């Protein structure tokens, strides 16, 4: 096993490295102590504070040279103060706490489950992935500051249950009915106006040219009267159709419909279109 591998192995057994009968069997050698001290400096320069602390705990062992051991012990306290900690909370849609949540930080498993304890992490921009059974994973990004302690962050799995309530207002179908009725009444009004205009123009035409009119002015008057009459007739027909459509829409509307209806009203020269889906 290389010295670096032995350093990592010793870091995973920090308790053994600090003393006791069992610890003495795994005490680091002088060479490993020096390698751990060097590794701690490198990790500190890279702001990998957790790795720095693990290395310092190795070179702080009783078997290390006294001067190396004293320096490592001194630096352990400094690193402990600098390492940020975070408290992660997961809840379900109803607000209940979830403990069976796996947390992965930057690809590294940070916790297999959440128990409310503070987790030491390295400073910097970190990506957290929360995983629990029955829900899609949640990914969050936090910027962690050095020496920040017990920062609280929460995630919520699932969305709140949809609350069903009766719709207020008239609803789309009845709104369409009112629109159709309004257009129908307006069309009847237009028909009436053009009807009166047609009657007036017809009277003028009869005065100017009663029968078999050869005079151009009389011909124009008769044409104007006919045109106004045609518009009046079309408007009355449209008004009747729209009033009937409005009545049908109103009478067949469902007051407790909870679907999402859509509607379109199109108006063009001489025509109107109502389209609805409900």
Order of alpha helices (4+ residues) and beta strands (2+ residues): alpha-alpha-alpha-alpha-alpha-alpha-beta-beta-beta-beta-beta-beta-beta-beta-alpha-alpha-beta-beta
